[in-house]
């Protein structure tokens, strides 16, 4: 198992490095986030032993079940749609929530973070392609939403996240990543307090090299690292 995981990781790292070299960017500026949805704890720990530090879960229940079984130096991210009633289960476990997309969720994260006496770092999920099957703010909703939650003392906005539509030819979704980066630059120019466009979480197994070319610095890779999985 570990040899297969290492081969997968080496292939992904080679693609990342080749793309960054072409763009004149440094490897240390990009976070490889291993997407561990439906992946068992043994495989996750094997991937951590190979040097991957950041792991991302889509479901609060799965995260809380695996949490005690995973190596202590793992850095957890929550990357799926987060229900308000599940915030309490993950608030003290994850470094970064990638999927803030509505006011009710912002209020709950702020409330639970205040109770834990922490400031929770979040990314705003933006549905650039406006797919009906996906969650996220519309592009034009993002800045008004930011202005609604700027006063929340226990949330810190650290950037943006998007999910591109699946395309056989990833060039077809390049515009999604380009538009998210432009939106981030527009937000940055407004110089809002307590906000930083530090992270652009974009790019998955099928399209991460294109996302990197357009400025991504967190790529979320599941199948590319762990192989095809049967989702529950």
GULOMAR-319956 format. One record per residue: residue in three letters; chain; z, y, x of N, C-alpha, C in turn. Coordinates in nm, 4 decimals. Last residue first. Example, Ala and Ser with C-alpha at 12.3 -4.5 7.8 and 13.67 -1.06 7.14 Angstrom:
BEGIN
  type  mol       nc3       nc2       nc1      cac3      cac2      cac1       cc3       cc2       cc1
   SER    A    0.7080   -0.2250    1.2850    0.7140   -0.1060    1.3670    0.7870    0.0030    1.2900
   ALA    A    0.7800   -0.5690    1.3190    0.7800   -0.4500    1.2300    0.7800   -0.3300    1.3200
This chain:
BEGIN
  type  mol       nc3       nc2       nc1      cac3      cac2      cac1       cc3       cc2       cc1
   UNK    A   -0.0306    0.7048   -1.9518    0.0400    0.6623   -2.0728   -0.0049    0.7465   -2.1907
   UNK    A   -0.3196    0.6388   -1.7546   -0.2204    0.7316   -1.8090   -0.1605    0.6766   -1.9374
   UNK    A   -0.3779    0.4570   -1.4838   -0.3888    0.4452   -1.6292   -0.2792    0.5326   -1.6886
   UNK    A   -0.5367    0.6078   -1.1983   -0.4200    0.5567   -1.2704   -0.4515    0.5449   -1.4178
   UNK    A   -0.6981    0.5910   -0.8837   -0.7080    0.6032   -1.0300   -0.5872    0.5393   -1.0950
   UNK    A   -0.5074    0.7210   -0.6035   -0.6074    0.6368   -0.6670   -0.6056    0.6540   -0.8184
   UNK    A   -0.3425    0.8993   -0.4780   -0.2818    0.7759   -0.5289   -0.3816    0.6784   -0.5908
   UNK    A   -0.5093    1.1117   -0.3896   -0.4035    1.0571   -0.3044   -0.3584    0.9183   -0.3481
   UNK    A   -0.6937    1.1636   -0.5892   -0.7392    1.1635   -0.4501   -0.6375    1.1047   -0.3538
   UNK    A   -0.5319    1.1743   -0.8202   -0.6211    1.0598   -0.7974   -0.6658    1.0501   -0.6513
   UNK    A   -0.3915    1.4330   -0.7418   -0.3322    1.3076   -0.7889   -0.4179    1.1883   -0.7518
   UNK    A   -0.3308    1.7461   -0.6160   -0.4135    1.6259   -0.5990   -0.3366    1.5022   -0.6443
   UNK    A   -0.3616    2.0728   -0.6288   -0.2842    1.9702   -0.6996   -0.3667    1.8402   -0.7027
   UNK    A   -0.3187    2.3229   -0.3858   -0.4114    2.2298   -0.4521   -0.3306    2.1125   -0.5055
   UNK    A   -0.2566    2.6513   -0.3319   -0.1883    2.5277   -0.3737   -0.2934    2.4411   -0.4424
   UNK    A   -0.4323    2.8480   -0.2710   -0.3405    2.8077   -0.1640   -0.2394    2.7025   -0.2088
   UNK    A   -0.7723    2.9477   -0.3329   -0.6549    2.8685   -0.3689   -0.5641    2.8482   -0.2483
   UNK    A   -1.0079    3.0859   -0.2683   -0.8780    3.1488   -0.2413   -0.7554    3.0710   -0.2837
   UNK    A   -1.2504    2.9648   -0.2885   -1.2297    3.0843   -0.3710   -1.0872    3.1391   -0.3615
   UNK    A   -1.2305    2.7412   -0.1322   -1.3289    2.8431   -0.0920   -1.3080    2.9740   -0.1681
   UNK    A   -1.0491    2.5999   -0.2875   -1.0065    2.6547   -0.1578   -1.1017    2.7636   -0.1096
   UNK    A   -1.2177    2.5271   -0.4987   -1.1032    2.6149   -0.5241   -1.0542    2.6789   -0.3940
   UNK    A   -1.3862    2.3516   -0.3625   -1.4426    2.4741   -0.4215   -1.3303    2.5752   -0.4466
   UNK    A   -1.2017    2.1526   -0.3039   -1.2667    2.2239   -0.1929   -1.3308    2.3538   -0.2417
   UNK    A   -1.1154    2.0582   -0.5563   -1.0240    2.1375   -0.4728   -1.0921    2.2086   -0.3563
   UNK    A   -1.2326    1.9085   -0.7600   -1.2887    2.0414   -0.7308   -1.2077    2.1232   -0.6296
   UNK    A   -1.1169    1.6622   -0.8171   -1.2617    1.6751   -0.8296   -1.3182    1.8062   -0.7741
   UNK    A   -0.8364    1.6990   -0.7803   -0.9122    1.6014   -0.7001   -1.0633    1.6281   -0.7016
   UNK    A   -0.8105    2.0581   -0.8237   -0.7608    1.9224   -0.8376   -0.8563    1.8285   -0.7639
   UNK    A   -0.7327    2.3975   -0.8314   -0.8067    2.2925   -0.7632   -0.7357    2.1591   -0.7755
   UNK    A   -0.4685    2.6251   -0.7844   -0.5965    2.5909   -0.8480   -0.6712    2.4915   -0.7618
   UNK    A   -0.2454    2.8543   -0.7645   -0.2431    2.7092   -0.7828   -0.3693    2.6706   -0.8591
   UNK    A   -0.1818    3.0917   -0.5595   -0.2921    3.0616   -0.6512   -0.3019    2.9093   -0.6574
   UNK    A    0.0970    3.2957   -0.4795    0.0381    3.1623   -0.4972   -0.0767    3.1625   -0.5971
   UNK    A    0.1638    3.5659   -0.4734    0.1684    3.4883   -0.3493    0.0908    3.3575   -0.3616
   UNK    A    0.1874    3.8203   -0.6127    0.0751    3.7279   -0.6277    0.0611    3.6473   -0.4979
   UNK    A    0.4962    3.9025   -0.7417    0.4196    3.8814   -0.6186    0.3070    3.7830   -0.6475
   UNK    A    0.7463    4.1123   -0.8755    0.6283    4.0289   -0.8981    0.5496    4.0208   -0.7690
   UNK    A    0.9315    4.3205   -0.8849    0.9763    4.1820   -0.9064    0.8605    4.0864   -0.9365
   UNK    A    0.7150    4.5793   -1.0181    0.8351    4.5346   -0.9464    0.8622    4.3876   -0.9776
   UNK    A    0.3580    4.6007   -0.9755    0.4732    4.5755   -1.0615    0.5943    4.5376   -0.9763
   UNK    A    0.1097    4.7015   -0.8704    0.2378    4.7170   -0.8005    0.3594    4.7023   -0.8917
   UNK    A   -0.1471    4.6794   -0.9477   -0.0581    4.7515   -1.0383    0.0824    4.7693   -0.9808
   UNK    A   -0.2749    4.5148   -0.7702   -0.2988    4.6600   -0.7580   -0.2057    4.7426   -0.8472
   UNK    A   -0.2097    4.2628   -0.8693   -0.1476    4.3123   -0.7456   -0.1595    4.4641   -0.7331
   UNK    A   -0.3857    4.2385   -1.0827   -0.2414    4.2459   -1.1078   -0.1698    4.3062   -0.9875
   UNK    A   -0.6253    4.2162   -0.9404   -0.6068    4.3262   -1.0357   -0.4579    4.3470   -1.0651
   UNK    A   -0.5788    3.9793   -0.8051   -0.5962    4.1027   -0.7277   -0.5779    4.2257   -0.8162
   UNK    A   -0.5714    3.8013   -1.0211   -0.4537    3.8199   -0.9359   -0.4609    3.9483   -0.8552
   UNK    A   -0.8361    3.8233   -1.1064   -0.7279    3.8645   -1.1950   -0.6005    3.8895   -1.1144
   UNK    A   -0.9648    3.7089   -0.8867   -0.9897    3.8504   -0.9206   -0.8798    3.9052   -1.0104
   UNK    A   -0.8703    3.4468   -0.9113   -0.8372    3.5256   -0.7913   -0.8578    3.6742   -0.8182
   UNK    A   -0.9883    3.3744   -1.1534   -0.8420    3.3770   -1.1420   -0.7993    3.4619   -1.0225
   UNK    A   -1.2608    3.3900   -1.0882   -1.2054    3.4825   -1.1882   -1.0533    3.4880   -1.1816
   UNK    A   -1.2815    3.1805   -0.9036   -1.3143    3.3173   -0.8626   -1.2518    3.4194   -0.9581
   UNK    A   -1.2226    2.9634   -1.0639   -1.1343    2.9968   -0.9518   -1.1570    3.1406   -0.9049
   UNK    A   -1.4374    2.9778   -1.2433   -1.2990    2.9719   -1.2925   -1.2029    3.0169   -1.1830
   UNK    A   -1.6704    2.9605   -1.0937   -1.6372    3.0886   -1.1567   -1.4925    3.0924   -1.2046
   UNK    A   -1.6891    2.6912   -1.0273   -1.6483    2.7865   -0.9237   -1.6021    2.9194   -0.9865
   UNK    A   -1.7849    2.5010   -1.1922   -1.6570    2.5626   -1.2294   -1.6054    2.6598   -1.1227
   UNK    A   -2.0185    2.4090   -1.0822   -2.0255    2.4656   -1.2169   -1.8956    2.5348   -1.2580
   UNK    A   -1.9496    2.2827   -0.8514   -2.0051    2.4193   -0.8400   -2.0070    2.4889   -0.9768
   UNK    A   -1.8849    2.0219   -0.9186   -1.7785    2.1226   -0.9203   -1.8271    2.2665   -0.9009
   UNK    A   -2.0520    1.8217   -1.1239   -2.0837    1.9114   -1.0128   -1.9819    2.0252   -1.0118
   UNK    A   -1.9036    1.7160   -1.3300   -1.9586    1.6253   -1.2278   -1.9956    1.7041   -1.1027
   UNK    A   -1.6070    1.8785   -1.4263   -1.7530    1.8872   -1.4123   -1.7970    1.7901   -1.3035
   UNK    A   -1.3419    1.9720   -1.6359   -1.3993    1.8685   -1.5492   -1.5505    1.8854   -1.5464
   UNK    A   -1.2335    2.3153   -1.6201   -1.2908    2.2026   -1.6945   -1.3438    2.0986   -1.5958
   UNK    A   -0.9434    2.3983   -1.4194   -1.0859    2.4115   -1.4511   -1.1312    2.2950   -1.5378
   UNK    A   -0.6454    2.5495   -1.4668   -0.7082    2.4173   -1.4643   -0.8538    2.4370   -1.5051
   UNK    A   -0.4408    2.7805   -1.2784   -0.5414    2.7482   -1.3792   -0.5886    2.6044   -1.3611
   UNK    A   -0.1817    3.0149   -1.2041   -0.2326    2.8771   -1.2032   -0.3431    2.8645   -1.3077
   UNK    A   -0.0431    3.2752   -0.9962   -0.1193    3.2272   -1.1115   -0.1622    3.0826   -1.0919
   UNK    A    0.2737    3.4186   -0.8901    0.1295    3.3967   -0.8810    0.0730    3.3393   -1.0096
   UNK    A    0.5410    3.4550   -0.9255    0.4952    3.4379   -0.7873    0.3452    3.4139   -0.7761
   UNK    A    0.7883    3.6148   -1.1061    0.6479    3.5721   -1.1091    0.5938    3.5706   -0.9667
   UNK    A    1.1085    3.5154   -1.1576    1.0248    3.5895   -1.0627    0.8840    3.5320   -1.0669
   UNK    A    1.3773    3.5482   -1.3788    1.2434    3.4934   -1.3560    1.1750    3.5799   -1.2511
   UNK    A    1.6053    3.6811   -1.4392    1.6189    3.5492   -1.3773    1.4872    3.4728   -1.3670
   UNK    A    1.5543    3.9201   -1.5686    1.6155    3.9242   -1.4345    1.6168    3.7893   -1.3635
   UNK    A    1.2902    4.0520   -1.7250    1.3691    3.9288   -1.7242    1.4238    3.9083   -1.5826
   UNK    A    1.1216    4.2652   -1.7230    1.2649    4.2940   -1.7205    1.3521    4.1691   -1.7208
   UNK    A    0.8667    4.1581   -1.7516    0.9055    4.2153   -1.6228    1.0556    4.2391   -1.6116
   UNK    A    0.7591    4.0641   -1.9873    0.8680    3.9866   -1.9267    0.9161    4.0427   -1.7923
   UNK    A    0.5565    4.2300   -2.0769    0.6614    4.1888   -2.1715    0.7818    4.1271   -2.1014
   UNK    A    0.3857    4.2463   -1.8647    0.4634    4.3663   -1.8982    0.5738    4.3369   -1.9998
   UNK    A    0.2699    3.9924   -1.8753    0.3535    4.0304   -1.7607    0.4439    4.1472   -1.7979
   UNK    A    0.1204    4.0275   -2.1109    0.2308    3.9315   -2.1069    0.3257    3.9632   -1.9914
   UNK    A   -0.0738    4.2179   -2.0324    0.0242    4.2517   -2.1365    0.1441    4.1568   -2.1373
   UNK    A   -0.2016    4.0434   -1.8349   -0.1302    4.1655   -1.7948   -0.0343    4.2136   -1.9041
   UNK    A   -0.3061    3.8284   -2.0010   -0.2138    3.8054   -1.8892   -0.1349    3.9305   -1.8520
   UNK    A   -0.4976    3.8447   -2.1904   -0.3579    3.8464   -2.2366   -0.2582    3.8538   -2.1219
   UNK    A   -0.7415    3.8122   -2.0716   -0.7070    3.9480   -2.1172   -0.5640    3.9591   -2.1693
   UNK    A   -0.7370    3.5330   -2.0226   -0.7406    3.6277   -1.9117   -0.6922    3.7662   -1.9550
   UNK    A   -0.4941    3.3621   -2.2240   -0.6306    3.4090   -2.1995   -0.6246    3.5155   -2.0899
   UNK    A   -0.2523    3.1304   -2.1006   -0.2876    3.2625   -2.1498   -0.4370    3.2854   -2.1336
   UNK    A   -0.2396    2.7788   -2.1876   -0.2522    2.8921   -2.0958   -0.2870    3.0205   -2.1669
   UNK    A   -0.3795    2.4480   -2.2411   -0.2830    2.5546   -2.2643   -0.3114    2.6704   -2.1695
   UNK    A   -0.6839    2.3008   -2.3638   -0.5915    2.3380   -2.2562   -0.4965    2.4489   -2.3014
   UNK    A   -0.8711    2.2606   -2.5561   -0.7826    2.1476   -2.5261   -0.6764    2.1819   -2.4218
   UNK    A   -1.0285    2.4849   -2.5574   -0.9346    2.4651   -2.6685   -0.8341    2.3543   -2.6396
   UNK    A   -1.0726    2.6802   -2.2722   -1.0899    2.5484   -2.3342   -0.9851    2.5297   -2.4433
   UNK    A   -1.1062    2.9152   -2.1238   -1.0758    2.9194   -2.2679   -1.1097    2.7883   -2.3382
   UNK    A   -1.1221    2.9328   -1.8555   -1.2403    2.8795   -1.9241   -1.2255    2.8789   -2.0765
   UNK    A   -0.8628    3.0281   -1.7965   -0.9812    3.1095   -1.7657   -1.1028    3.0637   -1.8459
   UNK    A   -0.5776    3.0260   -1.8899   -0.6877    2.9391   -1.9351   -0.8183    3.0173   -1.9205
   UNK    A   -0.3138    3.0465   -1.6699   -0.4210    3.1223   -1.7353   -0.5359    3.0262   -1.7658
   UNK    A    0.0258    3.0417   -1.6213   -0.0918    2.9576   -1.6430   -0.1940    3.0356   -1.7244
   UNK    A    0.2075    3.2001   -1.3743    0.1513    3.2148   -1.5081    0.0284    3.1261   -1.5187
   UNK    A    0.4766    3.0484   -1.2011    0.3370    3.0924   -1.2017    0.2948    3.1057   -1.3470
   UNK    A    0.8112    3.1296   -1.0928    0.7141    3.0767   -1.1890    0.5734    3.1263   -1.1555
   UNK    A    1.1412    3.0800   -0.9857    1.0058    3.1209   -0.9501    0.9059    3.0513   -1.0418
   UNK    A    1.4458    3.1853   -1.1149    1.3462    3.0784   -1.1138    1.2073    3.1351   -1.0856
   UNK    A    1.7465    3.2509   -0.9777    1.6231    3.3189   -1.0178    1.5118    3.2156   -1.0034
   UNK    A    2.0651    3.1339   -1.1034    1.9509    3.1280   -1.0126    1.8388    3.2183   -1.0656
   UNK    A    2.2824    3.0593   -1.2675    2.2983    3.1639   -1.1652    2.1899    3.1555   -1.0570
   UNK    A    2.2497    2.9026   -1.4805    2.2628    2.8328   -1.3519    2.2853    2.9293   -1.2356
   UNK    A    2.2126    3.0966   -1.6739    2.3284    3.0070   -1.6864    2.3557    2.9317   -1.5562
   UNK    A    1.9685    3.1981   -1.5846    2.0881    3.2834   -1.5808    2.2146    3.1974   -1.5878
   UNK    A    1.8062    2.9824   -1.6460    1.8228    3.0221   -1.5055    1.9466    3.1101   -1.4895
   UNK    A    1.8190    2.9869   -1.9241    1.8747    2.8713   -1.8529    1.8948    2.9021   -1.7036
   UNK    A    1.6943    3.2392   -1.9731    1.8295    3.2081   -2.0239    1.8945    3.0943   -1.9446
   UNK    A    1.4419    3.2091   -1.8555    1.5317    3.3171   -1.8126    1.6770    3.2862   -1.8506
   UNK    A    1.3420    2.9964   -2.0064    1.3573    2.9822   -1.8606    1.4565    3.0860   -1.8096
   UNK    A    1.3394    3.1213   -2.2601    1.4230    3.0028   -2.2365    1.4452    2.9798   -2.0869
   UNK    A    1.1575    3.3297   -2.2259    1.2955    3.3588   -2.2693    1.3883    3.2417   -2.2369
   UNK    A    0.9267    3.1862   -2.1617    0.9837    3.2812   -2.0647    1.1301    3.3101   -2.0984
   UNK    A    0.8842    3.0534   -2.4035    0.9168    2.9756   -2.2834    0.9794    3.0662   -2.1770
   UNK    A    0.8206    3.2661   -2.5708    0.9356    3.1814   -2.6039    0.9809    3.0995   -2.4828
   UNK    A    0.5849    3.3680   -2.4490    0.7090    3.4450   -2.4468    0.8306    3.3573   -2.4746
   UNK    A    0.3871    3.1524   -2.2380    0.4208    3.2134   -2.3667    0.5601    3.2738   -2.3598
   UNK    A    0.3405    3.0186   -2.0019    0.2229    3.0622   -2.0779    0.2558    3.1278   -2.2118
   UNK    A    0.4030    2.8722   -1.6959    0.4564    2.9696   -1.7923    0.3383    3.0315   -1.8673
   UNK    A    0.3536    2.6640   -1.5060    0.2888    2.6654   -1.6375    0.3552    2.7573   -1.7398
   UNK    A    0.4756    2.5937   -1.2704    0.3374    2.6418   -1.2612    0.2806    2.6840   -1.3962
   UNK    A    0.7795    2.6512   -1.1265    0.7189    2.6119   -1.2542    0.5802    2.6755   -1.2589
   UNK    A    0.9278    2.5435   -0.8286    0.8292    2.6319   -0.8905    0.7790    2.5707   -1.0208
   UNK    A    1.1316    2.3697   -0.7589    1.1168    2.4949   -0.6842    1.0332    2.5947   -0.7640
   UNK    A    1.3453    2.1973   -0.9884    1.2131    2.2311   -0.9357    1.2131    2.3650   -0.8625
   UNK    A    1.6061    2.1608   -1.0810    1.5455    2.0572   -0.9964    1.4160    2.1023   -0.9291
   UNK    A    1.7103    2.3224   -1.2706    1.7827    2.3165   -1.1435    1.7199    2.2196   -1.0441
   UNK    A    1.5325    2.2854   -1.4853    1.5525    2.4200   -1.4296    1.6182    2.4186   -1.2921
   UNK    A    1.4966    2.0482   -1.6226    1.4267    2.0654   -1.4935    1.4641    2.1925   -1.4186
   UNK    A    1.6372    2.0471   -1.8598    1.6364    1.9252   -1.7783    1.5782    1.9467   -1.6380
   UNK    A    1.5943    2.2879   -1.9882    1.7295    2.2594   -1.9359    1.7313    2.1382   -1.8434
   UNK    A    1.3346    2.2675   -2.0896    1.3621    2.3540   -1.9736    1.4944    2.3158   -1.9076
   UNK    A    1.2861    2.1379   -2.3207    1.2945    2.0542   -2.2002    1.3295    2.1360   -2.0752
   UNK    A    1.2461    2.3123   -2.5264    1.3670    2.2299   -2.5332    1.3835    2.1364   -2.4132
   UNK    A    0.9969    2.4240   -2.4666    1.1184    2.5050   -2.4456    1.2437    2.4177   -2.4445
   UNK    A    0.7751    2.2231   -2.2743    0.8346    2.2557   -2.4032    0.9666    2.3290   -2.3799
   UNK    A    0.5178    2.2851   -2.0582    0.6635    2.2749   -2.0665    0.7121    2.3181   -2.2044
   UNK    A    0.2512    2.1138   -1.9268    0.2929    2.1992   -2.0378    0.4421    2.1774   -2.0607
   UNK    A    0.3053    2.0651   -1.5668    0.2512    2.0360   -1.6996    0.2939    2.1375   -1.8039
   UNK    A    0.4284    2.1061   -1.3263    0.2913    2.1555   -1.3399    0.2319    2.1334   -1.4784
   UNK    A    0.6969    2.1744   -1.1255    0.6622    2.1311   -1.2608    0.5268    2.1917   -1.2949
   UNK    A    0.7782    2.0409   -0.8063    0.7098    2.1434   -0.8858    0.6913    2.0874   -1.0260
   UNK    A    1.0062    1.9728   -0.5418    0.9525    1.9432   -0.6750    0.8895    2.0653   -0.7386
   UNK    A    1.0089    1.8450   -0.2318    1.0088    1.9749   -0.2993    0.9357    1.9559   -0.4315
   UNK    A    1.2157    1.5984   -0.0775    1.0989    1.6332   -0.1600    1.1176    1.7704   -0.2225
   UNK    A    1.4359    1.5107    0.0560    1.3697    1.6310    0.1093    1.2418    1.6662    0.0330
   UNK    A    1.5335    1.2760   -0.0681    1.6013    1.4042   -0.0893    1.5297    1.5268   -0.0377
   UNK    A    1.3129    1.0534   -0.2351    1.3686    1.1051   -0.1096    1.4166    1.2488   -0.1244
   UNK    A    1.3942    0.9542   -0.5669    1.2987    1.0101   -0.4704    1.3729    1.0697   -0.3513
   UNK    A    1.5609    0.8838   -0.7652    1.5015    0.7738   -0.6878    1.4139    0.8232   -0.5723
   UNK    A    1.6432    1.0969   -0.9190    1.7426    1.0340   -0.8310    1.6849    0.9265   -0.7388
   UNK    A    1.3827    1.1596   -1.0463    1.4523    1.2510   -0.9551    1.5538    1.1808   -0.8642
   UNK    A    1.2704    1.0029   -1.2427    1.2387    0.9728   -1.1026    1.3292    1.0471   -1.0045
   UNK    A    1.3722    1.1154   -1.4787    1.3908    0.9716   -1.4520    1.3695    0.9394   -1.3035
   UNK    A    1.2869    1.3787   -1.4625    1.4311    1.3517   -1.4581    1.4595    1.2035   -1.4307
   UNK    A    1.0058    1.3414   -1.4764    1.0675    1.4054   -1.3603    1.2155    1.3676   -1.3509
   UNK    A    0.9736    1.2327   -1.7293    0.9349    1.1534   -1.6120    1.0002    1.2096   -1.4858
   UNK    A    1.0609    1.4482   -1.8842    1.1314    1.3200   -1.8902    1.1007    1.2352   -1.7673
   UNK    A    0.8752    1.6510   -1.8265    1.0157    1.6681   -1.7917    1.0895    1.5345   -1.7881
   UNK    A    0.5594    1.5935   -1.6801    0.6487    1.5725   -1.7937    0.7943    1.5782   -1.7490
   UNK    A    0.4212    1.6343   -1.4457    0.3683    1.6942   -1.5685    0.4651    1.6869   -1.6859
   UNK    A    0.5198    1.7119   -1.1090    0.5273    1.6283   -1.2290    0.4798    1.7066   -1.3507
   UNK    A    0.4399    1.7137   -0.7679    0.4303    1.7827   -0.8965    0.4317    1.6860   -1.0125
   UNK    A    0.5740    1.7627   -0.4408    0.5270    1.6734   -0.5466    0.5347    1.7456   -0.6806
   UNK    A    0.5560    1.8214   -0.0963    0.5552    1.8815   -0.2295    0.4985    1.7847   -0.3320
   UNK    A    0.5244    1.6835    0.1428    0.6582    1.7301    0.1044    0.6657    1.7731   -0.0415
   UNK    A    0.3786    1.4252    0.3279    0.3628    1.5151    0.2133    0.5023    1.5540    0.1660
   UNK    A    0.4340    1.2360    0.5243    0.4377    1.3778    0.5595    0.4129    1.4752    0.4470
   UNK    A    0.4725    0.9754    0.4711    0.3489    1.0089    0.5437    0.3384    1.1588    0.5728
   UNK    A    0.6946    0.9805    0.3129    0.7111    0.9317    0.4504    0.5886    0.9626    0.5359
   UNK    A    0.5725    1.0562    0.0740    0.6625    1.1510    0.1414    0.6833    1.1110    0.2873
   UNK    A    0.4432    0.8180    0.0144    0.3627    0.9376    0.0429    0.4471    1.0439    0.1137
   UNK    A    0.6661    0.6568   -0.0330    0.5745    0.6216    0.0764    0.4886    0.7429    0.1151
   UNK    A    0.7688    0.7823   -0.2600    0.8466    0.7854   -0.1358    0.7611    0.7490   -0.0150
   UNK    A    0.5620    0.7155   -0.4379    0.5915    0.8563   -0.4080    0.6681    0.8665   -0.2765
   UNK    A    0.5803    0.4381   -0.4471    0.4581    0.5009   -0.3944    0.4834    0.6462   -0.3557
   UNK    A    0.8356    0.4157   -0.5635    0.8069    0.3537   -0.4334    0.6845    0.4183   -0.3683
   UNK    A    0.8098    0.5382   -0.8140    0.8921    0.6012   -0.7101    0.8645    0.5452   -0.5715
   UNK    A    0.4714    0.5392   -0.9464    0.6085    0.4886   -0.9353    0.6780    0.5465   -0.8122
   UNK    A    0.2967    0.7777   -1.1377    0.3080    0.7097   -1.0077    0.4526    0.6629   -0.9908
   UNK    A    0.2765    0.9324   -1.3666    0.2665    0.7850   -1.3805    0.2741    0.7080   -1.2476
   UNK    A    0.2201    1.2098   -1.1667    0.2206    1.1599   -1.3043    0.1871    1.0105   -1.3070
   UNK    A    0.2206    1.3401   -0.9245    0.2813    1.2073   -0.9311    0.2953    1.1533   -1.0741
   UNK    A    0.0282    1.5115   -0.7035    0.0544    1.4994   -0.8470    0.0968    1.3553   -0.8757
   UNK    A    0.1176    1.6815   -0.4230    0.0843    1.5466   -0.4712    0.1257    1.5355   -0.6176
   UNK    A   -0.0116    1.9635   -0.2916    0.0841    1.9196   -0.3927    0.0382    1.7845   -0.4474
   UNK    A   -0.0393    2.1318   -0.0045   -0.0926    2.0127   -0.0709    0.0160    1.9598   -0.1634
   UNK    A   -0.0690    2.4704    0.0489    0.0232    2.3627    0.0110   -0.0543    2.2510   -0.0584
   UNK    A   -0.1867    2.6675    0.3151   -0.2197    2.5936    0.1921   -0.1196    2.4808    0.1708
   UNK    A   -0.1362    2.7757    0.5586   -0.1360    2.8683    0.4447   -0.1617    2.7989    0.3113
   UNK    A   -0.1722    2.5895    0.7530   -0.0344    2.6133    0.7082   -0.0248    2.7096    0.5902
   UNK    A   -0.4463    2.6040    0.8076   -0.3951    2.4926    0.7271   -0.2559    2.5216    0.6728
   UNK    A   -0.6061    2.9240    0.7730   -0.5180    2.8316    0.8456   -0.4631    2.7249    0.7527
   UNK    A   -0.9577    3.0157    0.7492   -0.8192    3.0156    0.7021   -0.7391    2.9094    0.7764
   UNK    A   -1.2328    3.0304    0.7675   -1.1513    3.1075    0.8619   -1.0060    3.1177    0.8188
   UNK    A   -1.3837    2.8674    0.6149   -1.3437    2.9947    0.5544   -1.2617    3.0818    0.6490
   UNK    A   -1.4132    2.6432    0.7751   -1.5342    2.7158    0.7336   -1.5000    2.8553    0.6810
   UNK    A   -1.1494    2.5639    0.7772   -1.2147    2.6037    0.9029   -1.3379    2.6881    0.8730
   UNK    A   -1.1138    2.4887    0.5127   -1.0415    2.6057    0.5640   -1.1032    2.6567    0.6940
   UNK    A   -1.2787    2.2602    0.5027   -1.3054    2.3750    0.4157   -1.2388    2.5006    0.4700
   UNK    A   -1.1566    2.0941    0.6900   -1.2965    2.1334    0.7087   -1.3303    2.2570    0.6256
   UNK    A   -0.8991    2.0619    0.5744   -0.9156    2.1253    0.7052   -1.0584    2.1738    0.7278
   UNK    A   -0.9627    1.9296    0.3330   -0.8942    2.0593    0.3326   -0.9198    2.1317    0.4634
   UNK    A   -1.0821    1.6946    0.4318   -1.1577    1.7858    0.3442   -1.0956    1.9251    0.3406
   UNK    A   -0.8655    1.5888    0.5748   -0.9905    1.6211    0.6443   -1.0744    1.7189    0.5615
   UNK    A   -0.6836    1.5460    0.3674   -0.6518    1.6431    0.4738   -0.7781    1.6850    0.5504
   UNK    A   -0.8180    1.3439    0.2271   -0.7901    1.4728    0.1619   -0.7638    1.5802    0.2679
   UNK    A   -0.8167    1.1419    0.4233   -0.9438    1.1899    0.3672   -0.9252    1.3283    0.3029
   UNK    A   -0.5439    1.1010    0.4637   -0.6286    1.1456    0.5766   -0.7597    1.2044    0.5256
   UNK    A   -0.4719    1.0052    0.2093   -0.4178    1.1326    0.2582   -0.5036    1.1879    0.3718
   UNK    A   -0.6111    0.7607    0.2061   -0.6379    0.8638    0.1043   -0.5929    1.0009    0.1534
   UNK    A   -0.4893    0.6323    0.4235   -0.6344    0.6561    0.4236   -0.6706    0.7673    0.3247
   UNK    A   -0.2273    0.6189    0.3249   -0.2573    0.6982    0.4457   -0.4057    0.7297    0.4547
   UNK    A   -0.2595    0.4477    0.1087   -0.2157    0.5854    0.0837   -0.2477    0.6753    0.2035
   UNK    A   -0.3271    0.2175    0.2531   -0.4228    0.2751    0.1584   -0.3884    0.4212    0.1281
   UNK    A   -0.0907    0.1755    0.3921   -0.2151    0.1975    0.4666   -0.3204    0.2626    0.3775
   UNK    A    0.0898    0.1278    0.1856    0.1048    0.2488    0.2666   -0.0224    0.2810    0.3447
   UNK    A    0.0000   -0.1218    0.0816    0.0000    0.0000    0.0000    0.0000    0.1272    0.0852
